[in-house]
Amino acid sequence: MEAGRGYRLVVPIDIKKKPREQELPLHNRWHPDIPPVVEVKTGEIFRVEMVDSTGGAIKKEYTAEDVKHADSSSVHYLSGPIRVVDIDGKPAKPGDLLAVDICNLGPLPGDEWGFTAIFDRENGGGFLTDHFPHATKAIWYFEGIYAYSPHIPGVRFPGLTHPGIIGTAPSVELLNIWNKRERELEETGPQYLKLCEVLHSRPLANLPITKGCLLGKIEEGTPDWERIAQEAARTVPGRENGGNCDIKNLSIGSKVYLPVFIEGANLSTGDMHFSQGDGEVSFCGAIEMSGFLELKCEIIRDGMKEYLTPMGPTPLHVNPIFETGPVEPRFSEWLVFEGISVDESGRQHFLDASVAYKRAVLNAIDYLSRFGYTKEQDIRPKTNKMPIGPRLVRNSDIPQCTYDGKLPSTKNPNATALPSSMQLAHEKQHDPTT
């Protein structure tokens, strides 16, 4: 494509159609045998359109019932795979590095809205699931770089739009490595791996499952589909191929260096976010939306060996490189909420960043729910004890479901099993008669 001639639309999306009905079929698994839907050449700018991560399962209606019953087996829906060749028509080869420039991005025209959600505690939950077990949803509307929500009045902020997922297809060898290590984690992990011992633990790994599986051009019900569906990796974690990286600064002007494991690279992307917190730690800690990317690729021959250091037993154990762009919202004033390594039972933890982070997030949520935040509002502690400007309060009209689950609140077993001498000292210290 000649310079100045704009982009080529290679993956179109019709927002009125479901993922299985799109002109070019989507996929929600990683596997080397999922065939590419289109081919692009290095140097050309091409446009990829994407449905939201749920494929339209979460609606614009002001109810959280769709969040409560969301099917986690089907996310995320990805556009691609895209086969990448150089200007001479030679495909990217295993061992190459695929450099992907994000030239432009945004919501799909006519679909300028998104949602933020807290999943039901027994359907994925979130980082603070003991405190917020209910399925909850907020709808956001976009006005240029800004978003506002009728469910969170008084707030408008500039977003930093980015893809949550961008990656290349794994080789058979790499796919086997993923499935082996994740199965071992699922089978043995609960005995010794608990997130800080005080957080509700979601599944430690999401193993291959045929339910909800979408494999692009591969027709469901065929022998190939059955085989691939039982092998294909889920899209939930980030891995050596990039995948679900959830880097909020991966916006316009950014560049991604992805390892190539199969011929053609088979690039896929999806899970667009209008905005997101670092790492999306609250599970759905982003404003999810449909959207588009305008990309440009180059192939760095033998780049894996030259630029990537294996962090494991094979040359496939590499990590992609992300170069953030020059654009992001700038806020000149902010409050910092500290968290200390003490859990909710009062037990001290030694340098446990997750416990400290949880405390800091809870402090911030409580503070903002009492004093609110808008650009014009001063919420700093002050002698007159009254915040200036409009006040953000808890909104009883936010779409929320009841929590009907059976899971008890998670507790730190170490904090309730103190040595007898410590327990006696603790009781004596808090006895008002002593």
C-alpha positions, -999 to 999 in steps of 0.1 A, spaced: 0 0 0 14 34 -9 21 60 17 -8 83 24 -34 60 10 -49 51 44 -56 17 59 -70 -16 45 -99 -31 64 -90 -68 68 -113 -80 96 -147 -62 95 -173 -65 124 -210 -62 122 -222 -52 157 -257 -65 150 -243 -100 145 -230 -126 170 -194 -138 170 -203 -170 151 -222 -150 124 -194 -126 115 -181 -124 79 -147 -136 90 -151 -161 118 -137 -152 153 -119 -175 177 -116 -176 215 -87 -201 219 -50 -203 211 -40 -232 188 -15 -235 159 -41 -253 137 -66 -224 137 -62 -212 101 -56 -176 93 -85 -156 80 -65 -130 61 -29 -122 50 -11 -88 54 23 -76 42 49 -58 63 47 -20 59 10 -18 51 -14 -3 76 -44 -25 81 -75 -22 103 -88 -49 126 -123 -46 141 -133 -64 173 -163 -73 193 -161 -68 231 -147 -96 252 -181 -112 258 -191 -110 221 -221 -89 230 -234 -110 258 -233 -80 282 -260 -56 270 -266 -19 273 -297 -24 295 -295 -12 331 -295 -46 348 -268 -68 361 -285 -101 354 -263 -106 323 -232 -101 344 -245 -125 371 -250 -153 346 -221 -145 322 -205 -176 306 -168 -174 313 -160 -204 290 -165 -182 259 -143 -152 265 -123 -136 249 -134 -133 213 -104 -125 191 -102 -112 155 -77 -131 134 -56 -151 130 -37 -128 106 -9 -143 85 21 -119 82 44 -120 52 72 -96 41 71 -75 9 85 -104 -11 57 -127 1 79 -147 25 60 -155 58 73 -148 93 92 -179 105 96 -195 139 124 -177 157 115 -143 141 102 -114 161 70 -97 149 71 -59 156 35 -45 156 29 -8 156 -4 5 170 -11 34 146 -47 42 156 -75 28 177 -109 36 191 -145 23 196 -164 10 166 -185 38 150 -221 35 162 -212 15 192 -196 42 215 -204 27 249 -189 2 273 -194 -15 306 -176 -21 339 -186 -51 359 -181 -70 392 -188 -107 386 -208 -127 411 -185 -143 437 -192 -178 425 -188 -168 389 -153 -154 389 -156 -129 416 -129 -102 418 -100 -89 439 -123 -77 467 -149 -103 463 -155 -107 501 -166 -71 502 -184 -70 469 -199 -105 462 -228 -91 441 -229 -90 403 -228 -53 395 -226 -33 363 -221 3 352 -227 15 317 -203 41 302 -209 64 273 -180 79 253 -176 115 241 -143 117 223 -116 109 248 -140 112 277 -163 87 293 -192 93 317 -217 69 334 -252 76 346 -246 50 373 -216 69 387 -228 105 386 -203 134 390 -175 116 373 -160 122 338 -125 112 329 -102 108 298 -96 72 289 -64 55 276 -79 30 250 -59 -2 243 -63 -38 234 -63 -62 264 -51 -91 242 -26 -92 213 -5 -122 205 8 -148 181 -2 -185 178 17 -211 198 36 -240 182 25 -275 191 55 -278 214 47 -245 232 10 -255 235 20 -288 251 42 -268 276 12 -246 285 -12 -274 290 12 -295 311 22 -267 335 -13 -254 339 -27 -289 345 -1 -294 372 -10 -261 388 -47 -270 387 -42 -304 402 -17 -295 430 -20 -257 434 -48 -255 459 -28 -274 485 0 -248 487 -10 -218 466 -35 -194 480 -35 -157 471 -24 -141 504 -45 -168 522 -72 -141 527 -85 -137 492 -112 -157 475 -92 -178 450 -106 -182 415 -94 -212 395 -56 -212 394 -57 -222 358 -83 -224 330 -77 -257 313 -89 -265 277 -127 -270 276 -150 -276 246 -179 -256 261 -181 -222 246 -152 -230 222 -150 -210 189 -123 -220 165 -126 -196 135 -129 -214 102 -129 -249 117 -164 -262 116 -179 -273 149 -187 -310 151 -160 -322 128 -131 -345 140 -107 -316 137 -129 -293 158 -132 -320 185 -94 -326 186 -84 -289 186 -111 -279 211 -97 -304 236 -62 -291 231 -66 -254 226 -55 -230 253 -79 -206 270 -72 -169 265 -74 -158 302 -37 -157 312 -8 -139 295 18 -162 282 50 -164 260 30 -154 230 17 -121 245 -20 -128 249 -39 -113 277 -13 -87 287 -38 -60 300 -12 -32 298 -31 1 301 -4 21 283 -5 -1 252 -23 26 234 -19 47 202 18 50 193 28 18 211 48 -10 197 47 -47 206 75 -72 199 60 -107 197 79 -140 193 69 -160 163 63 -197 169 47 -209 136 49 -199 100 31 -167 93 30 -158 130 -9 -159 130 -15 -126 149 -48 -122 168 -62 -94 189 -93 -84 209 -107 -75 243 -106 -37 237 -107 -14 267 -117 23 267 -97 25 300 -83 2 326 -64 1 359 -30 -14 360 -32 -51 352 -70 -52 355 -66 -67 390 -103 -65 398 -109 -91 371 -132 -68 351 -114 -37 361 -118 -20 327 -144 -3 306 -150 -32 281 -160 -22 246 -160 -32 209 -133 -14 189 -108 -12 162 -70 -12 158 -50 1 129 -17 -18 128 15 -20 109 39 -50 111 75 -57 104 94 -89 107 128 -90 125 144 -122 112 159 -144 139 148 -118 164 139 -142 192 175 -154 196 190 -119 193 166 -100 215 148 -124 238 163 -143 267 147 -176 276 134 -176 311 129 -214 313 142 -248 303 136 -243 265 142 -216 239 104 -212 238 102 -198 274 105 -161 263 87 -129 271 74 -104 246 85 -68 248 61 -39 250 70 -3 240 45 22 254 34 51 233 37 89 240 0 95 247 -18 91 281 -40 113 303 -21 136 327 -33 144 362 -13 170 380 -27 163 415 -36 131 433 -40 114 466 -20 83 475 -36 57 498 -11 35 516 -17 0 525 2 -19 552 8 -57 554 -18 -64 580 -48 -85 570 -84 -81 582 -80 -103 612 -51 -81 625 -23 -105 616 10 -89 605 24 -103 572 60 -98 562 64 -78 530 32 -92 515 25 -67 487 -9 -83 479 -23 -77 514 -9 -42 514 -25 -35 480 -58 -48 491 -57 -25 521 -48 5 499 -76 -2 475 -102 -5 503 -89 27 518 -93 45 485 -128 30 478 -141 40 512 -126 75 510 -140 82 475 -174 68 484 -176 93 513 -161 124 496 -163 117 459 -142 129 430 -146 153 401 -120 175 384 -133 206 401 -136 190 436 -111 193 464 -114 162 485 -82 166 506 -86 165 544 -92 200 557 -101 218 590 -137 226 580 -142 189 574 -165 195 544 -154 187 508 -158 216 483 -180 211 453 -204 183 443 -202 152 463 -202 116 450 -223 93 471 -231 56 470 -257 52 442 -285 29 451 -296 28 414 -265 11 401 -275 -22 384 -268 -49 410 -280 -85 417 -284 -102 450 -257 -126 461 -272 -160 465 -241 -181 468 -229 -204 495 -192 -195 498 -181 -182 532 -159 -152 536 -123 -162 532 -101 -161 563 -64 -163 571 -60 -197 589 -27 -186 603 -44 -157 621 -69 -179 639 -44 -205 650 -20 -184 671 3 -203 695 -14 -206 729 11 -182 746 4 -156 719 -33 -161 722 -32 -156 760 -12 -125 756 -36 -112 729 -66 -119 751 -50 -103 781 -41 -72 762 -77 -67 751 -93 -76 785 -108 -44 799 -104 -58 835 -66 -60 833 
